[in-house]
């Protein structure tokens, strides 16, 4: 079993939950250690797969609007960056953007913004792994642990490989089904995306060593 000693002494723990395999496994483990852990879902919509997990596990999730949203080039494609406030600090939540000639999510994205969120949880678990794909401007991955505004971020699965996560999900008999949570964007909006947005992203998140 994965050991998370910080959970035993945490004053007010929380966990970031996206419905992906890493966060599903981490949530299953964390809830057995701390049933009172707060569950945070940082997305602008509930994917049907996430809704199913929330209903089947009888979860109560917490969310708030992003401080800003913008697209950045990611290889030959685009990615949507949603920056969420943790006090005066920000954490990027990234989703793939796929080209569509019939549907565009630009107008569907929330117009609500929250520049500052008074984050009350002392420790925050997330399913980040150092092997996760990251943008070229991010010269270093996030550390295993670091302070983000008022909270201490902890990545218990930091050194795990995909096979480790999938093996643990199977061993624990967690009902998980893979899914893609992509954002669609039309050709016109794709052409209109700002080149300068990657400079914003690089300035805020390009040098992860500073977060250690």
C-alpha positions in Angstrom: 0.0 0.0 0.0 1.2 3.5 -0.8 2.2 5.3 2.4 1.3 9.0 2.8 2.6 9.9 6.3 1.6 13.6 5.8 -2.1 12.6 5.8 -1.9 11.2 9.3 -0.8 14.6 10.8 -2.4 17.0 8.3 -4.5 19.6 9.9 -6.8 20.1 6.9 -5.9 17.9 3.9 -7.3 18.2 0.4 -6.8 16.3 -2.8 -7.0 17.4 -6.4 -9.4 15.1 -8.4 -9.8 15.0 -12.2 -11.2 11.6 -12.7 -8.0 10.4 -14.5 -6.3 7.2 -13.4 -3.7 8.8 -11.2 -6.2 10.9 -9.2 -8.7 8.0 -9.0 -6.1 5.7 -7.4 -4.8 8.5 -5.1 -8.3 9.3 -4.0 -9.2 5.7 -3.2 -6.0 5.4 -1.1 -6.4 8.8 0.6 -10.1 8.4 1.6 -9.2 5.2 3.5 -6.6 7.0 5.5 -8.5 10.3 5.9 -12.2 10.0 5.1 -12.6 13.7 5.9 -10.3 14.8 3.1 -11.6 17.7 1.0 -12.0 16.8 -2.7 -11.2 19.5 -5.3 -12.3 19.3 -8.9 -10.7 22.0 -11.1 -12.5 21.9 -14.4 -15.2 24.1 -16.0 -17.5 21.1 -16.6 -18.2 17.6 -15.3 -17.2 14.9 -17.7 -19.8 12.0 -17.7 -17.2 9.6 -16.4 -16.4 12.0 -13.6 -20.1 12.4 -12.8 -20.4 8.6 -12.6 -17.5 8.3 -10.2 -18.9 11.1 -8.0 -22.3 9.4 -7.9 -21.0 5.9 -7.3 -18.6 6.9 -4.6 -21.0 9.4 -3.1 -18.5 12.3 -3.3 -18.9 15.9 -2.5 -16.5 18.0 -4.6 -15.4 21.6 -4.4 -14.5 23.9 -7.2 -14.1 27.6 -8.1 -13.6 29.5 -11.4 -10.1 29.9 -12.9 -8.3 33.2 -12.6 -7.5 33.1 -16.3 -7.7 30.8 -19.4 -5.7 30.8 -22.6 -4.4 28.5 -25.3 -0.7 27.7 -25.9 1.0 25.8 -28.7 1.8 22.2 -27.6 3.7 20.4 -30.3 1.7 20.6 -33.5 -1.5 21.1 -31.4 -2.9 23.4 -28.8 -3.6 23.1 -25.1 -6.0 25.0 -22.9 -4.3 26.4 -19.7 -6.7 27.2 -16.9 -4.9 29.0 -14.0 -6.5 28.5 -10.6 -5.7 30.7 -7.6 -4.4 29.2 -4.4 -4.3 32.4 -2.4 -1.9 34.6 -4.3 -0.3 31.7 -6.1 -1.6 29.9 -9.2 -1.6 26.3 -10.5 -2.0 25.5 -14.2 -4.6 22.9 -15.2 -4.0 21.8 -18.8 -6.3 20.1 -21.2 -5.7 19.1 -24.9 -7.4 21.1 -27.5 -8.5 19.3 -30.7 -9.5 20.9 -34.0 -13.2 20.6 -34.9 -15.2 21.9 -37.9 -18.5 21.3 -36.2 -18.0 22.4 -32.6 -16.0 25.0 -30.8 -15.7 25.3 -27.0 -14.4 28.9 -26.9 -17.8 30.5 -26.3 -18.7 27.7 -23.9 -15.8 28.3 -21.5 -16.8 30.0 -18.3 -16.7 33.8 -18.3 -16.5 33.7 -14.6 -13.0 34.5 -13.1 -11.7 34.4 -9.6 -8.4 36.2 -9.3 -8.0 35.3 -5.6 -9.3 32.3 -3.7 -8.8 32.1 0.0 -7.5 28.5 0.0 -8.1 27.0 3.5 -6.4 23.5 3.2 -2.9 23.0 4.7 -1.8 20.0 2.6 -2.9 19.2 -0.9 -2.3 15.8 -2.6 -2.3 15.6 -6.4 -1.7 12.8 -8.9 1.2 14.5 -10.6 4.1 12.3 -11.8 7.5 13.5 -12.9 7.1 11.4 -16.1 4.0 13.5 -17.1 4.3 15.3 -20.4 5.1 18.9 -19.9 5.6 21.9 -22.2 9.2 22.6 -23.5 9.3 25.9 -21.6 8.9 23.9 -18.3 12.6 23.1 -18.1 12.1 21.1 -14.9 9.1 19.1 -13.6 7.3 20.1 -10.5 9.1 18.8 -7.4 7.6 16.0 -5.3 6.7 18.5 -2.6 6.6 22.3 -2.7 4.7 25.2 -1.2 2.0 26.8 -3.3 0.6 29.9 -1.6 -1.0 28.8 1.6 -0.8 25.0 1.0 1.9 22.3 0.8 1.6 20.3 -2.4 2.4 16.6 -2.2 2.7 14.2 -5.2 2.7 10.6 -3.6 2.8 9.0 -7.1 5.8 11.1 -8.2 8.1 8.2 -9.3 5.4 5.8 -10.4 5.1 4.6 -14.0 1.8 4.0 -15.9 2.1 0.3 -15.3 2.4 0.8 -11.6 -0.7 3.0 -11.5 -2.8 0.6 -13.7 -1.6 -2.4 -11.7 -2.6 -0.8 -8.4 -6.0 0.1 -9.8 -6.5 -3.5 -10.9 -5.3 -4.9 -7.6 -7.6 -2.6 -5.6 -10.5 -3.4 -7.9 -11.2 0.3 -8.6 -13.9 0.6 -11.3 -12.0 2.9 -13.7 -12.5 3.5 -17.4 -10.1 5.6 -19.4 -11.6 8.7 -21.0 -10.4 11.8 -22.9 -11.5 15.3 -21.6 -10.6 17.4 -24.6 -11.6 20.9 -25.6 -12.7 21.4 -29.2 -11.6 24.5 -31.1 -12.7 25.6 -34.6 -10.1 26.6 -37.3 -11.0 30.3 -37.0 -10.4 30.4 -33.3 -7.3 28.4 -33.6 -5.8 31.0 -36.0 -6.8 33.8 -33.6 -5.0 32.3 -30.6 -2.3 34.7 -29.2 1.3 33.8 -29.8 2.2 35.8 -26.7 0.2 33.4 -24.4 3.2 31.0 -24.3 5.3 33.8 -23.0 2.8 34.3 -20.1 2.9 30.5 -19.4 6.7 30.4 -19.5 7.0 33.4 -17.1 4.7 31.9 -14.6 5.5 28.2 -14.8 8.7 27.8 -16.9 11.2 27.4 -14.1 9.9 24.8 -11.7 13.1 24.9 -9.7 11.9 28.2 -8.2 8.9 26.4 -6.7 11.1 23.9 -4.7 
